Amino acid sequence: MSYSIDERNPERQQLLAKLLDPPTRAALGHLPPMTGARVLDVGSGQGNTTRCLAETLGADECIGIEYDSRLVDYAQTRPDNPAHVRFQQGDATALPFPDASFDLVFCRYLLLHMTDPMRVVREMMRVVRPGGFIVAYEGDVTSTTTSHPPCAALETIHRMLLALFQNPAAGRRLVHYLREAGATEIRAGAWTGLEYDTTTIKRMYRLTAEATGPTAAANGILTASEAEEMIAGLIRLEADDASVVVKFPDMWAIARR
């Protein structure tokens, strides 16, 4: 895994949750009732997805597993953690659980960062019980976020993310990943967001640029001046109440083991 986003500012992940939780809940709505289930959230980060799963599914136990121990520590300190939610450190490519341990295994915006996404999907398949479900929700960053009027900074950040993410086409590949892993009864769909009277997407892009621009400049993906102008351009976009932004698409897939 290669994760190039500096997440020391939790606001970016909170905005991402605000944006993605509604379509995630809509995707989870295609599942049968899951009351009493044991659920695993792979790549749980700050715990936003884990809490969303616990609330939406009514699970008896919801475990978030995250490679970065600092994010695990942060997730555990959140006062809004339900009693049946817990977090632990672990590797998505070698999940520390026995076979058939969970009724549902979930990931969101994880496979984008994986050099070997199939290894993760096979691990998800291994730890879900027969008849249980795998749910994956991933962006397709090969498609750019656009705006009207056009914003050159969005083109720059798109070019940068294509270079930083290990698997930018994760969304469009989800169905094939699940088929290759042996899943059955696959359902899938897509979602995109259009923003015209709020600033959630605009601000998220600005914060993403601030969290990735220095790394991109240090690695020669952008020049220092390109990184600075990208951030400045996204600050201007966020301040422009008249602009319309259309986010790159997300794809979700649900499969039964």
N, C-alpha and C positions, 0 to 999 in steps of 0.2 A: 504494500500500500504506500502511496505517496500523497500526502495531504499538504497542500501548499498554502492554506488559508490560515492566517493568524487569528485565532478565535478568542484572544484575550478580552475583546470587547463583546460581551454577551448580547448586545442589542441586535447584531446581525442575525444571529440564530433565532432570536425571539421574533424578529420580523419575518424570517423565513417560515417559522411555525405559523404565524398569523396568516401568511399567504397560502401555505400548503396544507394546513390542517383541514379546511373545508373540502377540497377535492380528495384528500386522503380518506376522510369520513365517507364521502360519496362512494369511493371505490370499495371501502370495507362494507358498505351497505349491500354489496352483492353476495356477501357471505350468509350462510344460514345462522340462526341464533347461536352465540358462542358463550352464553352465561355459564360460569363455572370453569372456563378454560384456563389452561396454563399457557402463557404467551411469552415468546422471546423476541426482543427488539435488538437486531444486530446492527452495530454502529450507532449506538444510542446518543452519542455526543453529550449535550447538556441535559438530556432527559426529556426534551419536549415531545419527541415522537412516542416515548414510552408512556408518558402521562396521557397523551392523546389516545393511544391504544387501550389503556386501562379504562378510560372514561367511555370510549365508544363501544368496546366489546363487552364490558361488564365482566372482565376476567377475574378469576379468584387469585391468580398470581401473575404478575407481569415483571419480567426481568429484562433490564437493559444491559447489554454488554458492549464495552467500549475499549479500544486499544490504548487510548491516551489516559493515563491514570489521573492527570490533572482535571480532565473533563468528568471523570467518574467522581472525583472528590467534589467538584462543583455541583453535579447533578444530585448528589446525596444531601447537599445542604439546602436544597430548595424547600421552602415551607409548604408548598402545595403538593408535595409527594403524598399520594394516598398510602395507607398502611400496607397495602398488598403490592406496592411497587418497590423494587430494589435494584441496585446497580452493582456491577462488578467489572473488573478489568479482564480483558480477554482478547484473543485473536480471532477475527472472523474466518480466517483460513484454517483454523484448527480449534473449533468450538469446544470448550471444556465441559461438555455434557455427554451423557450416554446416548446411544441410539434411541430414537422414539421417545424423547423426553417431553415434547411439547405438542399441544393441539394446534398451535399456529406459530409460524416463524415469519418475521417481517423485517424488511429493510427499506430505508428511504434515503436517496442521494448518497448511497454507499458505493455501489458498483462503478459509479463515475470515477472513483479514486483507485480502483483496483487494477493492478497489472494482470492478474489472473482471475477474472470474475467468475469463471466456471468453478474454480476451486471453492469459492464462497458459496455459490448456489448448491453445489454438491453437499457441502457441510450443512447448509440449511435443510436440504432434503434428508440428510442422515438423521438429524435430531428431531424431525417432526414424525409423529406417530402415523402408522398406516391409516388412511382416511382423513388425516389432518391436512392443513393448508399452508402453503407458502404464498406470501404476498410481497411483491416488490414494486416500488414506486421510484422511478428514476427520470431525470431530465435527459433531453436530447440536445446537448450543447452544440452539436454540429449545425443546428438551425439557430440563426442569430435572433436576438431581441431587437425589435425595430421600433421606430417612433416617427411621429409626424408633429412638427417638422423634423426632418432627419437630424440625427445627433452623431457626429463623428466619434465621440467618446464611446458610444455603444459598439461601434465597429472595432475600435481598439481593444475594448475589454473582451469582445468575442474572440478576436485573434489571440489574445493573451490566454484566455481560458482553454482554448483548443490546445495550446502548448503546455499548459500546466496540468490539465486533467489527464489521467492515464487512459481513460475509457470514455471519451466525450459522447460517443454514440450509444451509451448504455441503454437509454430508453427504447430505441427502436429494436434493440437486440434481445429484449426481455423474453419474448415468446420463444425465441430460438434457444436461449439459455435453458429455459424450463423444459422444453422438449428434449434437449440433449441430456438433461439430468434425469429424465424418465418420468416427468410429471404427467398427469392426466387431467382431463376436464378443465382445460385452460380457458379463462375468460380474461379479456384485456380491453383497454380503452386508453383514451388520451384526453389531456386537458391543457388549455392555455389560458392566460389571463390578459385582459385588456383593462388598462388603467387610464381614466380620464378625469376623475374628480378626487383622487386620493394620491398619496405619495409613498405607499408601501413598496411598490416595485422600484420606483426611482431611488428611494433612500437605500433599499437593499443593495442596489447596484453601486451606489456611491460608497457604502460601507465595504462592499466586496472589493472595490478598487483600492480603497485605503488598506485593506488587509492583505492584498496580493501584489499591489504595484511594486513595493520595495523588493520582494522576492523575484518578480519578473525582471526588474532592472538588474538585480544582482546576477541573475542567470543569463543575461543577454537576450531575453525574449523581447523586452522593450528597452529603449534608451531611457536614461533618467528623465530627459525632457518629455519623452512620450508618456511616461508614467505620470509625471506632474500634470501634463495637459489633459490626460484621461481623467484624473481626479477632478481637476478644475471644471472640465466639461460636464461631468456628472453632477457636480455641485450646482452648475447652472441649470441643468435639466431638472433637478429636484426642485429648484426655485421657480420653475416655469409652470404656472398653474394651467396654462392653455395647452400644453403638450399632451399627446396621447401616446402611450407606450404599450406595445404588444410583446409579451414575454415568450421566450422559446418554449416549445411544447414539453410537457411531461407525459410519460406513459406509465401505466400500471398494469400489472398482470397478477392474476390469482390462479393458483393451480392446486389440485388435490394430489396428495401422494398416493 
